Amino acid sequence: MCSTKLKFSPLADDTNILFAEKKSNKLTLNISKSCFVIFHPKQKMPNYKPNICLFDNEQNEYATLESKEYITYLGILTDKNLTWKYHIDTFSLKISKTVGLLSY
């Protein structure tokens, strides 16, 4: 591994990197497929919005990671407040489309 401060969770073609330190280095990521979420209680909003930049070896320049409201991990949509809202909404939409197809 490239860092002793990071916890890697590889699965199939996805890898999640977890860390609680202020800095890490020597990472090579696909920047276009990378994003971040800051998890926090709904009633305790963060005081700042970080700007996370990583060096993109393919473009040979720094790129800013996109901040997201939720992420998908192992097929489960997890939002920034650790609620089930996005997962339930997405699952409900899939079910309603399937039920609609079956009714014909």
C-alpha positions in Angstrom: 0.0 0.0 0.0 1.1 3.6 -0.6 0.2 4.8 2.9 0.1 3.5 6.4 -2.5 6.1 7.4 -5.2 5.0 5.0 -7.7 2.2 5.2 -8.4 0.6 1.8 -11.6 -1.3 1.1 -11.3 -2.8 -2.4 -14.3 -4.6 -3.9 -14.5 -5.6 -7.6 -13.8 -2.4 -9.5 -14.5 0.0 -6.7 -12.2 1.1 -3.9 -13.1 3.2 -0.9 -10.3 5.1 0.9 -10.9 6.1 4.5 -8.7 8.4 6.5 -8.8 10.7 9.5 -5.5 12.5 9.0 -4.9 15.9 7.6 -2.7 14.7 4.8 -1.9 11.7 2.6 0.2 11.3 -0.4 1.3 9.1 -3.4 -2.2 8.2 -4.4 -3.2 7.5 -8.0 -6.9 7.8 -8.6 -9.2 8.1 -11.5 -10.2 11.7 -10.8 -13.2 11.7 -13.1 -14.7 8.8 -11.1 -13.7 10.2 -7.7 -15.8 12.3 -5.3 -16.2 12.9 -1.6 -18.9 13.2 1.1 -18.6 14.7 4.5 -20.7 12.8 6.9 -22.3 14.8 9.7 -25.5 14.9 11.8 -28.3 16.7 10.1 -28.5 19.3 13.0 -24.7 19.9 13.0 -23.7 21.3 9.6 -20.0 21.7 8.9 -18.7 25.2 9.3 -16.7 25.0 6.0 -16.8 23.2 2.6 -13.4 21.8 1.9 -11.8 22.1 -1.5 -10.0 18.8 -2.2 -7.6 18.9 -5.1 -5.5 16.0 -6.4 -3.0 15.8 -9.1 -4.4 14.1 -12.2 -1.5 12.2 -13.9 -3.5 11.8 -17.1 -4.2 15.5 -17.6 -0.9 16.5 -15.9 -2.7 19.1 -13.7 -4.5 19.5 -10.5 -8.2 18.6 -10.4 -10.9 19.4 -7.8 -12.9 16.5 -6.5 -16.7 17.0 -6.6 -18.6 17.1 -3.3 -21.7 14.9 -3.3 -24.8 14.6 -1.2 -24.6 10.8 -1.2 -22.5 7.9 -2.4 -23.2 4.4 -3.5 -21.3 1.7 -1.6 -22.0 -2.0 -2.1 -25.3 -1.1 -3.8 -26.5 1.1 -0.8 -27.0 4.8 -1.2 -25.6 6.5 1.8 -26.2 10.2 2.3 -24.2 12.8 4.2 -26.5 12.6 7.2 -26.4 8.7 7.2 -30.1 8.4 6.6 -31.9 6.1 4.2 -33.6 8.9 2.2 -31.8 8.5 -1.1 -31.7 4.7 -0.9 -35.5 4.5 -0.2 -36.4 7.1 -2.9 -34.3 5.3 -5.5 -35.5 1.8 -4.6 -39.2 3.1 -4.6 -38.7 4.5 -8.1 -37.3 1.2 -9.3 -40.2 -0.7 -7.8 -42.9 1.6 -9.2 -41.4 1.3 -12.7 -41.3 -2.5 -12.4 -44.9 -2.7 -11.1 -46.0 -0.5 -14.0 -44.4 -2.8 -16.5 -46.0 -5.9 -14.9 -49.5 -4.3 -15.0 -49.6 -4.3 -18.9 
